[in-house]
Amino acid sequence: MAVTLEQAQKVGYTCLKALLRFAFMVANNLVAIPSYVLYLIVLQPLRILDSKSFWYIEGVLFKWLLAMVASWGWWAGYTVVEWGDDVKAVSEDEAMVLVNHQATGDVCTLMMCLQDKGTVVRQMMWLMDHIFKYTNFGIVSLIHGDFFIRQGRTHRDQQLVLLKDHLEKYYRSRNRKWIVLFPEGGFLRKRRETSQAFAKKNNLPFLKHVTLPRLGATQVILKTLVAPQENGTPSGGDAVRKESKSKGLQWVIDTTIAYPKAEPIDIQTWILGYRQPTVTHVHYRIFPVKDVPAEPEALSNWLYQRFIEKEDLLTHFYETGAFPPPQGQTKAISREMTLSNLWLIAIQSFAFLSGGMWYCLFQYLYHCLF
């Protein structure tokens, strides 16, 4: 089939746009990430004198970095519509966020849709696969105090011990509020077959749009971060005892991400922008942590039930293009998430101005020394 001139022009335009977007992303990383690191190096005396103020500033810079990532998708027309409970109502409380995992773009989607949720982004901790430690954003996540978890049965017990130690050391000392994890332990396309085989063997529901979650990290987080008065659990680790003002973990936010036609956005698409503008749909359901069981078997059943509900939500979405209404209501209400282009431009400008400032400073020091 012959290619028309119009089709060739469209392909050429898409390739040129992708190339320019990639060049901008590289430049953005080259100025923003080193600037983040250098600002925090300069502020080390403040960390010693007033660690609370230091981590506040770090959090603001971290939020701006995530906003830059969000801007790559926002300016390509990758927007978000939100459904279910309004999580802004609990943005100042401590919460654990459980998310289904389909592709690398899930993280970018969360970076975008949480930008307008108050202080959440600058005070959140991420649990992510250890491979992300070796990406361009790895140094930022290491400084921020995110946890990189190594997957696989042989590493599981050791990783859970390390996670508990990490939470006790960093979660409250850096005033974290939300902790985000993907309990499926990997992408849907990679784990679905194994999950379905496990479900068949153990007489569990057959799931197509999600996989059965793993219990370990969720259990450690609840045991470590839930205050003694909640859930009938013992004291939530040394971190709770050290910070008496903390109410501990108060909410579990069950978050379900749905892409039109079940076609997830990956990081390459987010960066290059070659897909047509796409609306990603995010559904939230908030549970008080006191309603979450503490015993392993009961917690496992509770967590399985959340992902069975996700399956139902996604099945309904793929059939109708919308999430179902909450129980007892006749209509589901959606909210279009928005970002300010002026704010995004201001943040990007600050990044490039910072890069220029550090470059000039190092040039000046080089000439003074040599």
matplotlib code that plots the C-alpha trace (Angstrom):
import matplotlib.pyplot as plt

x = [0.0, 1.5, 2.1, 0.5, 2.3, 0.0, 0.8, 4.6, 4.3, 2.5, 5.1, 7.9, 6.2, 5.8, 9.5, 10.7, 8.5, 9.7, 13.4, 12.9, 11.0, 13.8, 16.5, 14.5, 14.2, 17.9, 18.7, 16.1, 17.8, 21.2, 20.4, 17.6, 19.1, 22.7, 21.1, 19.0, 22.1, 24.3, 21.6, 21.5, 25.3, 25.4, 22.6, 24.4, 25.1, 21.4, 20.8, 23.0, 21.5, 17.9, 17.1, 13.4, 14.0, 16.5, 14.0, 11.3, 13.5, 14.5, 10.8, 10.0, 12.8, 11.7, 8.2, 9.4, 11.5, 8.4, 6.4, 9.0, 8.4, 4.7, 5.1, 6.5, 3.3, 1.0, 2.3, 1.9, -1.8, -1.6, -4.0, -5.8, -9.4, -10.0, -12.8, -14.0, -13.0, -11.4, -7.9, -7.3, -9.3, -6.6, -3.5, -2.2, -2.6, -0.3, -1.5, -0.3, -1.2, -1.7, -1.5, -2.0, 1.0, 0.8, 3.8, 6.5, 4.1, 2.1, 4.8, 4.7, 0.8, 1.1, 3.7, 1.2, -2.1, -0.6, 0.9, -2.3, -2.8, -1.2, 2.1, 1.7, 4.4, 7.2, 6.4, 5.9, 8.1, 8.2, 8.8, 10.2, 12.1, 15.8, 16.6, 15.4, 18.3, 20.5, 18.3, 18.9, 16.5, 18.1, 20.4, 17.3, 15.3, 18.3, 18.7, 15.0, 14.9, 12.8, 13.3, 14.5, 13.2, 14.8, 12.3, 12.6, 11.9, 15.6, 15.8, 12.3, 13.0, 16.1, 14.4, 11.5, 14.0, 15.8, 12.4, 11.5, 14.9, 14.5, 11.1, 12.2, 15.3, 13.9, 10.1, 9.3, 12.8, 12.1, 8.5, 7.0, 3.3, 2.4, 4.1, 3.4, 3.8, 2.8, 1.8, 1.7, 5.5, 5.9, 4.2, 0.9, 2.1, 5.0, 3.2, -0.3, 0.4, 2.2, -0.5, -3.3, -1.5, -1.2, -4.9, -5.9, -3.8, -5.1, -8.7, -8.5, -10.3, -9.1, -7.9, -7.2, -6.6, -4.6, -2.5, -2.7, -0.8, 2.1, 1.7, 5.2, 5.8, 2.2, 2.5, 5.8, 4.5, 1.4, 3.4, 6.0, 4.0, 0.6, 0.4, -0.5, -4.0, -4.9, -6.0, -5.2, -1.6, 1.5, 3.5, 4.6, 8.3, 10.8, 9.8, 6.4, 7.9, 10.4, 7.8, 5.0, 3.2, 2.6, -0.8, 0.7, -0.6, -4.3, -5.5, -5.0, -5.7, -6.6, -5.6, -6.6, -5.1, -7.0, -5.9, -8.2, -8.5, -6.2, -3.2, -0.8, 1.6, 5.2, 8.1, 9.2, 5.8, 5.7, 9.0, 8.7, 5.0, 4.3, 0.9, -2.1, -3.4, -4.7, -6.8, -5.7, -8.3, -7.4, -9.9, -9.4, -11.0, -10.0, -10.0, -9.4, -6.4, -8.3, -10.5, -7.5, -6.8, -3.5, -3.2, -1.3, -4.1, -6.8, -4.6, -3.8, -7.6, -8.2, -5.5, -6.8, -10.2, -8.9, -7.4, -10.6, -12.4, -9.8, -10.5, -14.2, -13.5, -11.3, -13.7, -16.5, -14.2, -13.1, -16.7, -18.2, -15.3, -16.1, -15.8, -18.9, -20.7, -20.0, -22.3, -25.6, -25.2, -26.6, -24.0, -20.2, -18.6, -15.3, -12.9, -10.5, -7.1, -5.4, -1.9, -1.0, 1.2, 2.5, 3.6, 5.3, 7.1, 8.3, 9.7, 11.4, 12.8, 14.2, 15.9, 17.6, 18.6, 20.0, 22.0, 23.4, 24.2, 26.1, 28.0, 29.1, 30.1, 32.2, 33.8, 34.7, 36.1, 38.1, 39.7, 40.4, 42.2, 44.0]
y = [0.0, 3.3, 6.0, 9.3, 12.6, 13.5, 10.3, 10.8, 14.4, 13.2, 10.5, 13.0, 15.5, 12.8, 11.8, 15.4, 16.2, 13.0, 14.0, 17.5, 16.2, 13.8, 16.5, 18.7, 15.8, 15.2, 18.9, 19.0, 16.1, 17.5, 20.7, 19.7, 16.6, 18.0, 21.2, 19.3, 17.4, 20.6, 22.6, 19.9, 19.6, 23.4, 23.0, 20.3, 22.7, 23.4, 19.7, 19.6, 22.7, 22.3, 19.0, 19.7, 22.8, 20.9, 18.1, 20.7, 22.3, 19.0, 18.0, 21.2, 20.5, 16.9, 17.9, 20.3, 17.5, 15.3, 18.2, 18.4, 14.7, 15.3, 18.2, 16.0, 14.0, 17.0, 18.9, 15.8, 15.7, 12.8, 14.0, 12.4, 12.0, 11.0, 8.9, 7.7, 9.2, 12.6, 12.0, 15.7, 15.2, 13.0, 14.7, 15.9, 12.5, 9.5, 7.0, 3.9, 3.9, 0.6, 0.8, -1.7, -1.9, -2.2, -0.2, 2.3, 5.1, 4.3, 6.1, 9.1, 9.2, 9.2, 12.0, 14.0, 13.4, 13.8, 17.3, 19.1, 17.1, 19.6, 18.5, 14.9, 14.8, 16.4, 14.2, 10.9, 7.8, 5.4, 1.6, 0.7, -2.1, -1.9, -1.5, 2.1, 2.9, 2.8, 5.2, 8.9, 9.5, 7.0, 9.5, 11.7, 8.8, 7.7, 11.2, 11.6, 8.3, 6.0, 2.3, 0.0, -3.5, -6.5, -8.9, -12.7, -15.4, -15.7, -12.1, -11.7, -12.2, -10.1, -7.3, -7.2, -6.8, -4.0, -2.3, -2.3, -0.8, 1.8, 2.9, 3.2, 5.2, 7.5, 7.7, 10.0, 11.5, 13.1, 13.8, 11.5, 11.3, 8.9, 5.7, 4.3, 0.7, -1.7, -4.9, -7.0, -7.0, -6.4, -5.4, -7.1, -8.5, -10.2, -11.6, -12.4, -16.0, -16.9, -15.3, -17.1, -20.5, -19.7, -18.8, -22.0, -24.1, -22.4, -22.0, -18.2, -16.0, -15.9, -12.3, -10.8, -7.1, -7.3, -10.0, -11.4, -9.1, -10.1, -9.6, -8.9, -5.2, -4.3, -6.2, -4.7, -1.2, -1.7, -3.2, -0.5, 2.6, 2.0, 3.6, 1.4, 2.7, 1.7, -1.8, -3.4, -3.9, -3.6, -0.4, 0.5, 0.2, 2.6, 5.3, 5.6, 5.7, 8.4, 10.6, 10.9, 13.6, 11.3, 9.6, 6.9, 5.5, 6.4, 5.5, 3.0, 4.5, 1.8, 3.3, 1.8, 3.1, 2.4, 3.2, 3.4, 0.1, -1.4, 0.1, 1.4, 4.3, 3.4, 5.8, 6.0, 7.2, 9.7, 11.1, 11.1, 11.8, 9.8, 8.5, 10.7, 12.6, 10.1, 10.4, 8.1, 7.3, 6.9, 5.6, 6.1, 4.3, 5.2, 2.8, 3.7, 1.7, 0.6, -1.5, -3.3, -6.6, -7.2, -11.0, -12.3, -14.6, -12.0, -9.3, -11.5, -12.1, -8.4, -7.5, -10.2, -8.6, -5.2, -6.6, -8.6, -5.3, -3.7, -6.5, -5.6, -1.9, -2.4, -4.8, -2.2, 0.5, -1.4, -2.3, 1.2, 3.7, 4.8, 3.5, 2.3, 4.5, 3.9, 1.5, 3.1, 5.8, 5.9, 8.0, 8.0, 11.5, 12.1, 15.0, 16.3, 16.8, 20.0, 21.5, 25.1, 25.7, 28.9, 27.0, 24.3, 26.9, 28.6, 25.4, 24.5, 28.0, 27.7, 24.4, 25.9, 29.1, 26.9, 24.9, 28.1, 29.5, 26.3, 26.2, 29.9, 29.2, 26.2, 28.2, 31.0, 28.6, 26.8, 30.1, 31.2, 27.9, 27.3]
z = [0.0, -1.1, 1.5, 0.8, 1.1, 4.0, 5.9, 5.3, 6.6, 9.7, 10.4, 9.8, 12.2, 14.9, 14.6, 14.7, 17.7, 19.5, 18.8, 20.1, 23.2, 23.9, 23.6, 26.0, 28.5, 28.4, 28.9, 31.7, 33.5, 33.0, 34.7, 37.2, 38.9, 39.4, 40.7, 43.2, 44.4, 44.6, 46.5, 49.1, 49.4, 50.1, 52.6, 54.7, 57.6, 57.8, 58.0, 61.1, 62.7, 61.7, 60.0, 59.9, 57.7, 55.6, 54.8, 54.1, 51.4, 50.1, 49.8, 47.9, 45.4, 45.1, 44.3, 41.6, 40.1, 39.9, 38.5, 35.7, 34.9, 35.0, 32.6, 29.9, 29.8, 30.5, 27.5, 25.3, 26.2, 28.6, 31.3, 34.2, 35.3, 38.9, 40.4, 43.7, 47.1, 47.3, 48.6, 49.2, 52.4, 53.9, 52.3, 55.7, 57.3, 57.1, 54.5, 52.6, 48.9, 47.1, 43.3, 40.5, 38.2, 34.4, 33.0, 33.8, 33.0, 36.2, 38.2, 35.9, 36.2, 40.0, 39.8, 37.8, 39.6, 43.1, 42.3, 43.4, 46.6, 49.1, 50.7, 49.6, 46.9, 48.9, 52.0, 50.3, 50.2, 47.3, 47.3, 43.9, 42.1, 42.8, 39.1, 39.4, 41.6, 38.5, 36.4, 36.0, 38.9, 41.2, 43.0, 43.7, 45.2, 47.3, 48.8, 49.3, 51.2, 48.9, 49.3, 46.5, 46.9, 45.2, 43.9, 44.0, 46.6, 47.5, 48.6, 50.1, 53.8, 53.8, 51.9, 54.4, 57.3, 55.4, 54.7, 58.4, 59.3, 56.5, 57.7, 61.3, 60.3, 57.7, 57.6, 60.5, 60.9, 57.5, 58.2, 55.6, 55.2, 52.4, 51.3, 47.8, 46.9, 44.1, 45.9, 42.7, 42.7, 39.0, 35.7, 34.9, 31.6, 33.4, 36.4, 35.0, 33.9, 37.1, 39.2, 37.4, 37.9, 41.6, 41.8, 40.1, 42.4, 45.5, 44.5, 44.2, 41.7, 38.1, 37.4, 34.0, 34.7, 37.9, 39.6, 43.1, 45.5, 47.7, 51.4, 52.7, 52.3, 53.2, 56.4, 57.4, 56.7, 58.8, 61.7, 61.6, 61.0, 62.7, 66.1, 69.1, 69.5, 65.9, 64.7, 68.0, 67.0, 69.1, 69.0, 65.5, 66.0, 67.5, 65.0, 66.7, 70.2, 69.2, 67.6, 70.2, 68.2, 65.3, 65.0, 63.0, 59.7, 59.5, 56.1, 53.3, 49.8, 47.3, 43.9, 40.6, 37.3, 34.1, 30.5, 27.5, 25.7, 28.4, 26.6, 29.3, 28.7, 29.2, 30.0, 26.4, 25.3, 28.2, 27.1, 23.3, 23.1, 20.0, 21.1, 20.6, 23.6, 26.1, 29.3, 32.1, 34.7, 38.4, 41.0, 44.7, 47.7, 51.2, 54.1, 57.8, 58.9, 62.0, 59.7, 58.2, 60.0, 61.6, 61.5, 58.5, 57.2, 57.6, 56.1, 53.2, 52.6, 52.9, 50.4, 48.0, 48.2, 47.3, 44.1, 43.3, 43.6, 41.3, 38.8, 38.9, 38.6, 35.6, 33.9, 34.2, 33.0, 29.9, 29.1, 29.6, 29.6, 33.2, 36.7, 38.4, 41.0, 44.7, 46.5, 47.2, 44.5, 41.0, 39.3, 39.4, 39.6, 37.9, 38.4, 35.7, 37.3, 36.1, 36.2, 35.8, 32.7, 34.2, 37.3, 35.2, 33.1, 36.3, 37.7, 34.4, 34.2, 37.8, 36.8, 33.8, 35.6, 38.4, 35.9, 34.5, 37.9, 38.9, 35.6, 36.0, 39.6, 38.7, 35.8, 38.2, 40.8, 38.1, 36.9, 40.4, 41.3, 38.0]

ax = plt.figure().add_subplot(projection="3d")
ax.plot(x, y, z, "-o")
ax.set_aspect("equal")
plt.show()
